[in-house]
């Protein structure tokens, strides 16, 4: 039986939104919002991997677990691998879920869903996607498309990921959601590999795994969680949390 751990990489360096993990969202730092959503998924312990004392302090003040990592990691995958080796050197956790630290409104059920494909020992990595419904997203390079073949209801084996509009022809396009569940051995192998040609061309890290022959499976979910990259995204996240809090307060008053 899998024994997952959820790791959330967080660093302060952001050109578009400085100090992003500490941005206030309804009175709570964004990184703490993400941590609490991950805890609510209930799939295993949660830790934040960071190179920032300020982020670690915010997490600790909220009762969470922060792990300090080097400040020179090229990716979140490298950061969570260092954190994993630090907090679990005995290898008790055989599945590692990488939740990005800028998803403050992510549904805990979505986090939990990513683990399911790893029940098949042939699967190395699992991730998420949803059907694109906005026409403009079909053409946007910032929206990564997942191309896969069905292996079960709402479950595909990934064939490719691209910033282009693919596959060609009639039918839905899939918006890839950058949340990953790794087998521990797969994560160790992945971070040891050099950047691959297609990864460098498309600027998509997951292509390194596919080019190395690793299997990635995709779970279909209903919506893309809001990623906070700009001041506008931050305002949307604040409004969504304000709406949630007001709704919960109204429900409490009526009960």
C-alpha positions in Angstrom: 0.0 0.0 0.0 1.3 3.5 -0.9 2.4 5.8 1.8 2.3 9.3 0.4 3.8 12.5 1.6 2.8 15.9 0.2 5.6 18.4 -0.4 5.0 22.1 -1.4 8.0 23.9 -2.9 8.0 27.6 -2.2 10.6 30.3 -2.9 10.3 34.1 -2.7 12.0 35.0 -6.0 9.2 36.0 -8.4 9.6 38.7 -10.9 5.9 39.3 -11.5 4.7 39.0 -7.9 7.5 39.6 -5.4 7.2 37.7 -2.1 4.3 35.7 -3.5 4.2 32.9 -0.9 3.6 35.4 1.8 0.9 37.3 0.0 -2.1 37.8 2.3 -5.3 36.0 1.3 -8.1 36.7 3.7 -5.7 37.1 6.6 -3.6 34.1 5.9 -0.3 33.8 3.9 -0.8 32.1 0.5 1.6 29.3 1.3 -0.4 28.5 4.5 -3.6 28.4 2.4 -2.0 25.9 0.1 -0.6 23.9 3.0 -4.1 23.7 4.7 -5.7 22.6 1.4 -3.1 19.8 1.1 -3.7 18.8 4.7 -7.4 18.6 4.0 -6.7 16.1 1.3 -5.9 13.6 4.0 -3.5 11.5 2.0 -0.4 11.9 4.2 1.8 14.4 6.1 2.4 17.7 4.5 5.6 19.8 4.5 6.7 23.0 2.8 10.2 22.9 1.1 11.7 26.4 1.0 14.9 28.4 0.9 13.3 31.3 2.7 13.4 31.9 6.5 10.4 34.1 6.2 8.3 31.4 4.5 9.5 28.8 7.0 8.5 31.1 9.8 5.0 31.7 8.4 4.5 27.9 8.0 5.8 27.1 11.5 3.6 29.9 13.0 0.6 28.2 11.4 1.5 24.9 12.9 3.0 23.4 9.8 6.2 21.7 9.0 8.8 23.6 7.0 12.0 22.1 5.5 14.9 24.4 4.6 16.5 23.6 1.2 19.3 25.1 -0.9 18.6 28.3 -2.9 20.1 27.1 -6.2 17.6 24.5 -7.3 16.6 24.8 -10.9 13.1 23.4 -10.3 10.6 22.5 -7.7 11.2 18.8 -8.4 14.8 19.2 -7.3 13.7 21.2 -4.2 11.2 18.6 -3.0 13.7 15.7 -3.6 16.2 17.5 -1.3 13.4 18.0 1.3 12.3 14.4 1.0 15.8 13.0 1.6 16.1 15.4 4.6 12.9 14.5 6.4 12.5 10.9 5.4 16.0 9.4 5.0 14.7 5.9 5.9 12.4 5.9 2.9 9.1 5.4 4.7 7.2 7.4 2.1 7.1 5.7 -1.3 4.9 8.3 -3.0 5.7 12.0 -3.2 3.0 14.5 -4.2 4.3 17.8 -5.5 1.7 20.6 -5.0 2.8 24.0 -6.3 2.8 26.7 -3.6 0.8 29.2 -5.7 -2.5 27.2 -5.8 -4.4 28.7 -2.7 -7.8 27.7 -3.9 -7.0 24.1 -5.0 -9.7 21.5 -4.1 -8.3 18.9 -1.6 -10.1 16.2 -3.6 -8.0 17.1 -6.6 -4.8 16.6 -4.7 -6.0 13.2 -3.5 -7.1 12.2 -7.0 -3.5 12.5 -8.4 -2.3 9.5 -6.3 -4.8 6.9 -7.8 -2.9 5.9 -10.9 0.1 4.8 -8.8 -1.9 1.8 -7.7 -0.6 0.3 -11.0 3.0 -0.6 -10.6 3.7 0.2 -14.2 3.0 3.9 -13.6 6.0 6.1 -12.6 4.3 9.5 -12.3 0.7 10.7 -12.1 -0.7 14.1 -13.0 -3.9 15.9 -13.8 -5.7 17.5 -16.7 -9.1 19.0 -17.6 -11.0 19.6 -20.8 -10.4 23.1 -22.3 -13.6 24.9 -22.5 -12.4 28.4 -23.4 -11.6 28.8 -27.1 -8.7 31.2 -26.5 -6.9 28.6 -24.3 -6.7 26.2 -27.3 -4.2 28.6 -28.9 -2.3 30.0 -25.8 1.2 28.7 -25.4 1.0 29.4 -21.7 -1.7 26.7 -21.5 0.1 23.3 -21.7 -1.8 20.6 -23.6 -1.7 17.0 -22.5 -2.0 14.3 -25.2 -2.9 10.9 -24.0 -4.6 7.6 -24.7 -7.5 6.3 -22.5 -6.7 3.4 -20.2 -9.9 3.7 -18.1 -12.7 6.1 -17.2 -11.2 9.6 -16.7 -7.8 8.1 -16.8 -5.2 8.3 -19.6 -1.6 7.3 -20.3 0.3 10.4 -21.4 1.9 10.4 -24.8 3.1 14.0 -25.0 2.8 17.5 -23.5 3.0 20.6 -25.6 2.4 24.3 -25.8 1.0 23.8 -29.3 -2.6 23.0 -30.2 -2.6 19.2 -30.1 -3.8 16.7 -31.1 -5.0 17.9 -34.5 -8.6 17.2 -35.6 -12.0 17.2 -34.0 -12.3 16.5 -30.4 -11.4 18.0 -27.0 -8.1 19.4 -26.0 -6.8 18.8 -22.5 -5.3 21.5 -20.2 -2.5 20.0 -18.2 -2.4 20.8 -14.5 1.1 20.9 -13.1 0.5 18.8 -9.9 2.5 15.5 -9.8 2.5 12.3 -7.7 5.8 10.5 -8.1 6.9 7.1 -7.0 9.9 7.8 -4.8 12.2 5.9 -7.1 10.9 7.7 -10.1 11.5 11.1 -8.5 15.1 10.1 -7.7 15.6 8.9 -11.3 14.0 12.0 -12.7 16.1 14.6 -10.8 19.3 12.7 -11.8 18.5 12.9 -15.5 20.0 15.8 -17.6 17.5 18.1 -19.3 16.2 16.4 -22.5 16.0 17.9 -26.0 12.2 18.2 -26.1 12.1 19.5 -22.5 14.4 22.3 -23.6 12.5 23.0 -26.8 9.1 23.1 -25.3 10.3 24.3 -21.8 8.3 21.5 -20.2 10.1 19.6 -17.5 7.7 16.6 -17.7 9.0 15.8 -21.2 12.3 14.7 -19.6 10.5 11.8 -18.0 8.7 10.8 -21.2 11.9 10.9 -23.2 13.6 8.7 -20.6 10.8 6.1 -21.1 9.0 6.8 -17.8 5.3 6.3 -17.8 3.1 9.3 -16.8 -0.7 8.7 -16.3 -3.3 11.5 -16.2 -6.4 11.8 -14.1 -9.2 13.9 -15.5 -10.7 16.5 -13.1 -13.4 19.1 -13.6 -11.5 22.4 -13.3 -8.1 24.1 -13.4 -7.1 25.4 -10.0 -6.3 29.0 -9.9 -2.5 29.6 -10.1 -1.4 32.9 -8.7 1.2 34.5 -11.0 0.1 38.1 -11.3 -1.5 40.8 -9.1 -4.7 40.1 -11.0 -4.6 36.4 -10.1 -3.9 37.4 -6.5 -7.0 39.6 -6.4 -9.1 36.7 -7.8 -7.8 34.4 -5.1 -8.6 36.9 -2.4 -12.1 37.3 -3.7 -12.7 33.5 -4.0 -11.6 33.0 -0.4 -13.7 36.0 0.8 -16.7 34.4 -0.9 -15.9 31.0 0.7 -15.6 32.5 4.2 -18.8 34.6 3.8 -20.7 31.5 2.5 -19.5 29.4 5.5 -20.4 32.2 7.9 -23.9 32.5 6.5 -24.4 28.7 6.6 -23.3 28.7 10.2 -25.7 31.4 11.2 -28.6 29.6 9.5 -27.8 26.2 11.1 
